[in-house]
Amino acid sequence: MKKYLSVVLSFIMIISLSGCALVPSVELTESEQKVIAEYAAGLLLKYDKNYGGSLKDLEDETDDGIGFVENEEAKTPGIEEEPLAEDNTTFNQPDFSEDLSVGDTQPEESASVEYSDISIAQAIGLDGFEIIYKSSEVHDIYPEEESGDLVFSLQAQNGMELLVLNFTVTNDSGERRLCDVLDSGVSFRLLINGSERVNANKTILLNDLGSYSEEIEGYGMVDTCLVFELSEGTSSAINSLDLIVKNGDESTIHSLK
């Protein structure tokens, strides 16, 4: 015990002399002097039999939310610990240089679509008529100008494309009848790949199904269409197409593709 006290007291004397410039070879800043003084005080308490200590056991320490709480006895202020030996263990890290395509990620499954048991014509409220989906086509301008007689056409905005759905409307009766979709108040939406919904464009095309209101001869058939504006390239990734007919508070879904 006396041996350790002698060492500590000598250490403190050196600090004091360095402060008075009697030992010019030792130059310590004020903060460094405080650190060494605390270390010396810690040694005195460590070898004092009458000092029971008040440090908590490591098991009593808790995580402060940042990381592991270090035990005060494990590291003494002012003493530089030896660096840990270099760990040459290698781990298999993901190679971020790999080209990960969209197909590598499994998308969440979309909710199942419940298709209606009634026809498109019935959903609109057209008794005695039949509406059949025929085909789809993509345009930048629709209709494409073929002659100088063209009065009206639609042009897709920048970065967009026009998806045109073609339908036939047939009068199932032998009498000439009015096919009035315009006054029915219905609206049309397109459901793409079971998730993306797009409203039909309102146009002044004479054959626009959404605004069609013409008489059709008995057992006669006319060609109509619905136009949807999509982001460019969307049409090339279409796997399924469903038509949503909204009539008042009722909506029905009809599979097209």
N, C-alpha and C positions, 0 to 999 in steps of 0.2 A: 504494500500500500504506500509506504513512504517513497519507494522507488518511483511509482507512477506520479505521486504528488510532486516530487522533485522535477520530473520531466515536464509536467504541466506548468509548474511555476517558472521554470526556465523558459518555456515557450512564451509565457505571458510577458516575461521580462524582455525577451527579444522584440516582441511587438511594441512594447512601450518604448524601448530604445530606438526602434526604427522610426517611431513617431517623432522623436527628438533629434533625428538625423545623426545619432551617435554610431549607428551601424549603416553606413551609406550603401552597402551592397544589397540590403533588403528594402525594396520600395513597394509598399502596399497601399492600395486605395482605402478610403474609409470603409467602403462596403466589404472589402476583403478582410479588413481588420475585425469587423463585426462577425463575419462568418467564422473566423478562426477563434474568436473569443467565445462564440456559442459552442463551438466544438470542444474547446477546453472546459467550458462549464459542464458540458455533457459528460466528459470523461470523469470529472470530479464527482458528479452525481452517480455515475455508473459504479464507481468503486467505494461509494459511501454506504456502509452497512446499515445506517439508519434511514436510508432512502428506499422506500418500498416501490416507487415508480407508479405512474398512473396511466401508462399506455394501454390501449385496448388490445385484446387479442385480434388476430387477423380475421377470425371467424365472425367478430362483431361488426366488421366494416361492411358497408353496403355500397352498392353502385350509385354514383351520383347522376347517372344519366349520360355521362360523357364516356366513361370507360371504367376500367378496374381501379379501385382505390388502393393506393400504395401504403403499406405499413410503414409507420414512422421509424421503426427500429431497423427496417431493411435498408434504409439509405440515410447516411449521416450527412448533413449539410456541409459543404466545403470539401468533401472527399470525392475525388474523381474516380468513378468505378471503371474497372477494366472492361474494354469492349468485349461483347460476346463473340465467340468464335464464328467465323463465317459459315452460314448454312448453305451447303451446295445442293440441297434437295431441290429437285425441279418438280413443278406442278404442270399439269396439262391445262393451260389457259386456252380459252376460245380464240381461234384465229379470226380476227375481225377483218382480215383482208379477203375472206371468202365472200363470194357474191351470193348474198341471201336474197332470194326472190320472194315475191309475195306468196307463191305457192308453198314455201317452206313453213309458213305460219298458218295454222288451222283456224279459220274464222269461226266465230260463234254461229251455231246453227240458228237460222231465222225461224220465227214462229210458223207453225204449219198453217197453210192457207185453206180456208173452208170455202169450197166452191158452191155456188148456188145451184139449186135443182131446176130453176126456171130459165128460160131463154133470155137473150139480150132484148129481144122485142117485147117480151112480157115484162121485163124489168123496167123498160121505158114506159110501158102502158099502151103498146100498139097491138091491139087485138086484130087478128086476121092478117098480120104481116110476119115475115120471117127475115131475120138479119143474120147473115153468115159472114164470118171473117175469111178473107181470101189470102192476103199476103201483106208483106211489109217491104218498104224500100227507103233508101236514105238519099237525101238531096241537100245541096247547098241552097238551091233555088227550086221552089215548087209552085205551080207546074213549070217545067222547063219550057222556054220559049221555042215554039216550033213554027210559028207564023206571026204575021203582023196583027192578027186578030186578037192576040192575048191581051186581056184587059187588066187582070189582077194576078199577082204572084207574090209568094212569100220568100223572104231571103233570111237565111240563118245569120245570127249575130257572130261576131268574131269569137272563135273558140267553141262554136256550137255547130250542131247539125240538125237537120229536120228528119224525123222518123215519121213516115207516112204509112198509116195502116189502112188497107183497102177492105171495104165491106160491100156485099150485095144486099139490097133490100128487095124482097119479093112480095107482091100482093097475092095472097093465097086464095082470094075469092075471084069469082068471074066478073065482078063489077068494078068499075073505076072508083077508086077510093083515095081519100086524102091521107097522106102519110105526114102527120104533123109532129115532128120531134121538137121543133122550136118552142111551141106553146106548152109542151109537157113539163118544162122546167128542170129537166134532168141535166146532170153534168157528168163528164167522163174523166177518169184518171187512169193512168197506166202504172201497173205494178211490175217492176223489172227485177228479175232474179229473186223474187219473193221479198224484197226489202225496199228498193228505191221507188218512190212514188212521184209521178210527174203529171201535172194537169194538162189537159188538151188545150191547144191554142184556139182562141176564138178568131175565126176568119170570116171573110165575106165570099169564100169560094161557093159556087153554086151547088157543088156536090158535097159540102161539109155536112157530115151526119149530125153534128151537134146543132146545126141551125137549119136542117132540112125541113121543108114544108111545101110539098108538091103532091099533086094527084098522080097516081100510078094506075095504068090500065089494068084491067082484070088479068090476073096471072102474069102481069108484067114484072120486069126486074130492072132495077137501076143500080148503077155503081156509085158508091159514096166513099168518103174517107174521113179519117181523123188525123190531125197533125200534132206532133209533139216535138218540142225543141229540147234536145239533150246535149250534154257536154260532148265535145268532139271525141270520137273513139268509143263512146259508150255502146253504140249499136254493135260493134264487132265483138263485144264481150257478153252479149245477151244469151242466156241459157233458157230463160223462161219469160213469157209475157202473159200478163193477166189484165183484163179490162175490168175496171171498177165503175159500176153505174150507180150514181147517187140520185135517188128520186125522193125528195123530201127528207124525211128522217131515216129512210131505208137505204142501205147500200148492199149491193150484190157483187160478187166476184165471178168472172167468167174466164176460163182458161182459153188462151189463144195459141200458145206455143209451149 
